[in-house]
Amino acid sequence: MAIPDYQATMLPFMQLAGDKAEHSLREAIETLVSEFKLTEQERRELLPSGKQEIFVNRVGWARTYLNRAGLIQSPRRGFFQITERGLNVLKQKPAKIDAKFLQQFEEFRAFKALRHEPENKSDKEEESEQQRTPQEALEQAYQNLRADLAAEILSQIKQSPPSLFERLVVELVVKMGYGGSRKDAGQAIGKSGDEGIDGIIKEDRLGLDIIYLQAKRWEATVGRPEIQKFAGALQGQRARKGIFITTSDFSRDAEEYAAKIENKIVLIDGEQLAQLLIDHNIGVTPVSNFEIKKIDSDYFTEQ
């Protein structure tokens, strides 16, 4: 089954706490994994940032909302316990507990007001809330903005003169730690005459090993014949490693060939190129920075 949204976990979360005992969040997560019969792949699926499991994030937000509504409390760090209010809610045998259900409690309404969430939402917004936690929504919005930016970068590269493409590739390989200095890399890379560039760059600043680089500002898919020629050029340059960059993409045959030959060839397509440029702040300007923080429990623990 699909990973349940965070609101779907609230009722079973409360049912676990119904025995009045103290429970840890980890225990709740494991119990709910079994309750929803999640596969190993589903329970390990990560948020877009890759820093936390989706299900763990959703159970954590369910705990936060239930706590804000006064249905559970935190008797000690990392543990939760049901309150009298929570027991009364369970006695009502609700069909489900979600954010709308929690609106009946003044503390929860105050919590929502503090977060400046609109009270009147469209059906589409309500459905979205059912599926994603606030952190998921933020990360997804970030990924959408990044994808739009990547597409815009590629469009700009294809419309710009070849000299800009050459400079862009030089700056990228240097910021990634290759090529030595920008001057060294710039001197090592030259135009190839077919809307591309190639050259030999240092793998490290000392030049202990070399990498053959080829970059093509193409619209057409790069096929296996081009990668075969590139592999032959590696041998001609006495290089064991190569980087092939394109503004388009690679055929499956090209990828399979590059993966099985003895020489190490890294293929970077247009999408990866744009993402690398964003990561290394080349051709882009930061507009806003957001940090997601969590409570420091140690700070608030009595000594």
C-alpha positions as CSV (number, residue, x, y, z in Angstrom):
1,M,0.0,0.0,0.0
2,A,1.0,3.7,-0.3
3,I,2.7,5.4,2.6
4,P,-0.2,6.8,4.7
5,D,-0.4,10.6,5.1
6,Y,0.4,12.0,8.6
7,Q,-3.2,12.5,9.5
8,A,-4.0,8.8,8.8
9,T,-1.5,7.9,11.5
10,M,-3.1,9.9,14.3
11,L,-5.9,7.5,15.3
12,P,-3.6,4.4,15.5
13,F,-1.0,6.6,17.3
14,M,-3.6,7.4,19.9
15,Q,-4.8,3.8,20.2
16,L,-1.2,2.8,21.0
17,A,-1.1,5.4,23.7
18,G,-4.4,4.3,25.0
19,D,-2.8,1.9,27.5
20,K,-1.7,5.0,29.5
21,A,1.9,3.8,29.5
22,E,4.9,5.9,28.3
23,H,5.9,5.1,24.7
24,S,8.9,6.2,22.6
25,L,8.5,7.7,19.2
26,R,10.6,4.9,17.8
27,E,8.2,2.3,19.3
28,A,5.3,4.2,17.7
29,I,7.0,4.2,14.3
30,E,7.7,0.4,14.4
31,T,4.1,-0.3,15.6
32,L,2.6,1.8,12.8
33,V,4.8,0.3,10.2
34,S,3.2,-3.1,11.1
35,E,-0.2,-1.5,11.4
36,F,-0.1,-0.2,7.8
37,K,1.8,-3.2,6.5
38,L,4.5,-1.1,4.9
39,T,7.2,-2.8,2.8
40,E,10.9,-2.2,3.6
41,Q,11.1,0.0,0.5
42,E,8.1,2.1,1.6
43,R,9.4,2.6,5.1
44,R,12.9,3.6,3.8
45,E,11.6,6.1,1.2
46,L,13.1,9.5,1.8
47,L,11.9,13.1,1.6
48,P,13.2,15.1,-1.4
49,S,16.1,16.4,0.7
50,G,17.2,12.8,1.3
51,K,17.7,13.5,5.0
52,Q,14.8,11.8,6.6
53,E,12.4,8.9,5.9
54,I,9.0,10.1,4.8
55,F,7.1,7.8,7.2
56,V,9.2,8.9,10.2
57,N,8.6,12.5,9.3
58,R,4.8,11.9,9.1
59,V,4.6,10.1,12.4
60,G,6.6,12.9,14.0
61,W,4.2,15.5,12.7
62,A,1.2,13.4,13.9
63,R,2.8,13.4,17.4
64,T,3.3,17.2,17.2
65,Y,-0.3,17.9,16.3
66,L,-1.7,15.5,18.9
67,N,0.5,17.1,21.5
68,R,-0.6,20.6,20.5
69,A,-4.2,19.5,20.8
70,G,-3.6,18.3,24.4
71,L,-4.3,14.6,23.6
72,I,-0.8,13.5,24.5
73,Q,2.0,14.9,26.6
74,S,5.8,14.4,26.9
75,P,6.6,13.1,30.3
76,R,10.3,13.0,29.5
77,R,12.6,13.4,26.5
78,G,11.7,11.2,23.5
79,F,8.6,9.7,25.1
80,F,4.8,10.5,25.0
81,Q,1.9,9.5,27.1
82,I,-1.9,10.0,26.7
83,T,-3.7,12.7,28.7
84,E,-7.2,12.6,30.2
85,R,-8.4,14.5,27.2
86,G,-6.9,11.9,25.0
87,L,-8.6,9.1,26.9
88,N,-11.9,10.9,26.6
89,V,-11.4,11.2,22.8
90,L,-10.8,7.5,22.5
91,K,-13.9,6.7,24.5
92,Q,-15.9,8.5,21.8
93,K,-14.5,5.9,19.3
94,P,-14.0,8.4,16.5
95,A,-13.8,7.0,12.9
96,K,-10.7,9.1,12.4
97,I,-8.6,11.8,13.9
98,D,-7.3,14.5,11.7
99,A,-6.5,18.2,11.7
100,K,-10.2,19.1,11.2
101,F,-11.1,16.9,14.2
102,L,-8.4,18.6,16.3
103,Q,-9.9,22.1,15.6
104,Q,-12.4,21.6,18.4
105,F,-9.6,22.1,20.9
106,E,-8.6,25.7,21.7
107,E,-4.9,24.9,22.1
108,F,-4.8,23.5,18.6
109,R,-6.6,26.4,17.1
110,A,-4.1,28.7,18.8
111,F,-1.3,26.6,17.4
112,K,-2.7,26.9,13.9
113,A,-3.2,30.6,14.3
114,L,0.4,31.0,15.4
115,R,1.5,29.3,12.1
116,H,-0.7,31.7,10.1
117,E,-2.6,28.9,8.4
118,P,-5.8,30.0,6.6
119,E,-9.0,28.6,8.1
120,N,-10.9,28.5,4.8
121,K,-9.1,26.2,2.4
122,S,-10.2,24.9,-1.0
123,D,-10.9,21.2,-1.5
124,K,-7.6,21.0,-3.4
125,E,-5.7,22.6,-0.5
126,E,-7.4,20.3,2.0
127,E,-6.5,17.2,-0.1
128,S,-2.9,18.4,-0.3
129,E,-2.7,18.8,3.5
130,Q,-4.0,15.3,3.9
131,Q,-1.0,14.0,1.9
132,R,1.9,16.1,3.1
133,T,3.4,17.4,6.3
134,P,4.5,21.1,6.4
135,Q,8.1,20.0,5.9
136,E,7.2,17.8,2.9
137,A,5.3,20.7,1.4
138,L,8.3,23.0,1.9
139,E,10.8,20.5,0.4
140,Q,8.5,19.8,-2.6
141,A,8.1,23.5,-3.3
142,Y,11.9,23.8,-3.2
143,Q,12.3,20.9,-5.6
144,N,9.8,22.5,-8.0
145,L,11.6,25.8,-7.9
146,R,14.9,24.0,-8.5
147,A,13.5,22.1,-11.5
148,D,12.2,25.3,-13.0
149,L,15.6,27.0,-12.5
150,A,17.4,24.0,-14.1
151,A,15.2,24.2,-17.2
152,E,15.8,27.9,-17.4
153,I,19.6,27.5,-17.1
154,L,19.7,24.9,-19.9
155,S,17.6,27.2,-22.1
156,Q,20.1,30.1,-21.5
157,I,23.1,27.9,-22.2
158,K,21.7,26.8,-25.6
159,Q,20.9,30.4,-26.5
160,S,24.3,31.8,-25.5
161,P,27.5,32.0,-27.6
162,P,30.0,29.1,-27.5
163,S,32.5,31.1,-25.5
164,L,30.1,31.3,-22.6
165,F,29.6,27.5,-22.7
166,E,33.4,27.1,-22.6
167,R,33.7,29.4,-19.6
168,L,30.9,27.7,-17.8
169,V,32.4,24.3,-18.1
170,V,35.8,25.5,-17.0
171,E,34.3,27.2,-13.9
172,L,32.3,24.1,-13.1
173,V,35.2,21.6,-13.2
174,V,37.4,23.9,-11.1
175,K,34.7,24.4,-8.5
176,M,34.2,20.6,-8.4
177,G,37.9,20.3,-7.5
178,Y,39.4,19.4,-10.9
179,G,41.6,21.2,-13.4
180,G,43.9,22.8,-10.9
181,S,43.4,26.6,-11.1
182,R,40.9,28.3,-13.4
183,K,43.8,29.5,-15.5
184,D,45.2,26.0,-15.8
185,A,41.8,24.5,-16.8
186,G,41.1,27.4,-19.2
187,Q,44.4,26.8,-21.0
188,A,43.8,23.0,-21.1
189,I,40.4,23.2,-22.7
190,G,39.7,24.3,-26.2
191,K,37.0,24.4,-28.9
192,S,36.4,21.2,-30.8
193,G,34.6,22.9,-33.8
194,D,31.3,21.1,-33.4
195,E,29.5,23.2,-30.8
196,G,31.7,21.6,-28.1
197,I,35.0,21.8,-26.3
198,D,37.5,19.2,-25.2
199,G,40.8,19.0,-23.4
200,I,42.9,17.4,-20.7
201,I,42.5,18.6,-17.1
202,K,44.2,17.7,-13.8
203,E,42.3,15.4,-11.5
204,D,43.8,17.3,-8.6
205,R,45.7,20.5,-8.1
206,L,49.0,18.6,-8.1
207,G,48.2,16.9,-11.4
208,L,48.9,13.4,-10.1
209,D,46.4,12.1,-12.7
210,I,44.7,13.5,-15.7
211,I,41.1,13.4,-17.0
212,Y,40.0,13.8,-20.6
213,L,37.0,16.2,-20.8
214,Q,34.6,16.6,-23.7
215,A,31.5,18.8,-23.6
216,K,29.0,19.2,-26.4
217,R,26.3,21.9,-26.6
218,W,23.9,19.6,-28.5
219,E,20.2,19.2,-28.9
220,A,20.3,15.7,-30.3
221,T,20.7,12.6,-28.1
222,V,24.4,11.5,-27.7
223,G,24.5,7.9,-28.9
224,R,27.0,5.0,-28.4
225,P,29.2,5.9,-31.4
226,E,30.1,9.2,-29.8
227,I,31.0,7.5,-26.6
228,Q,33.1,4.9,-28.4
229,K,35.0,7.7,-30.1
230,F,35.5,9.4,-26.8
231,A,36.8,6.1,-25.3
232,G,39.3,5.9,-28.2
233,A,40.4,9.5,-27.6
234,L,41.1,8.6,-23.9
235,Q,43.6,6.0,-25.1
236,G,45.1,8.5,-27.5
237,Q,45.6,11.0,-24.7
238,R,46.9,8.3,-22.4
239,A,44.1,9.1,-19.9
240,R,42.2,6.5,-17.9
241,K,39.3,8.7,-16.9
242,G,37.0,10.9,-18.8
243,I,34.0,13.2,-18.4
244,F,31.5,13.7,-21.2
245,I,29.1,16.6,-20.7
246,T,26.2,17.4,-23.0
247,T,23.3,19.8,-22.8
248,S,21.0,17.1,-24.2
249,D,20.9,13.5,-23.0
250,F,22.5,10.1,-23.6
251,S,20.9,7.0,-25.3
252,R,20.6,3.8,-23.2
253,D,23.2,2.2,-25.5
254,A,25.6,5.0,-24.7
255,E,25.1,4.6,-21.0
256,E,25.5,0.9,-21.0
257,Y,28.6,1.1,-23.1
258,A,30.2,3.6,-20.7
259,A,29.3,1.5,-17.8
260,K,31.0,-1.7,-19.0
261,I,34.3,-0.5,-20.6
262,E,37.5,-0.6,-18.6
263,N,38.2,3.1,-18.7
264,K,36.1,5.1,-16.3
265,I,33.8,7.5,-18.2
266,V,31.3,9.8,-16.3
267,L,28.4,10.9,-18.4
268,I,26.7,14.2,-17.4
269,D,23.5,15.1,-19.3
270,G,21.8,18.4,-19.5
271,E,19.7,17.9,-16.4
272,Q,22.7,16.9,-14.3
273,L,24.7,19.8,-15.7
274,A,22.1,22.3,-14.7
275,Q,21.9,20.7,-11.2
276,L,25.6,20.9,-10.8
277,L,25.6,24.6,-11.8
278,I,23.0,25.3,-9.2
279,D,24.9,23.4,-6.5
280,H,28.1,25.3,-7.2
281,N,26.4,28.7,-7.7
282,I,27.5,29.2,-11.3
283,G,25.2,31.4,-13.3
284,V,22.7,31.6,-10.5
285,T,22.2,34.0,-7.6
286,P,20.8,33.1,-4.2
287,V,17.6,34.9,-3.4
288,S,16.4,33.4,-0.1
289,N,17.8,31.0,2.5
290,F,15.6,28.9,4.9
291,E,16.7,26.7,7.7
292,I,14.5,24.0,9.2
293,K,15.2,23.7,12.9
294,K,13.9,21.5,15.7
295,I,13.8,21.9,19.4
296,D,17.0,21.2,21.3
297,S,15.6,18.9,24.1
298,D,19.0,19.0,25.9
299,Y,18.7,22.8,26.4
300,F,15.4,22.5,28.1
301,T,16.3,19.5,30.3
302,E,16.8,20.4,33.9
303,Q,20.3,19.7,35.2
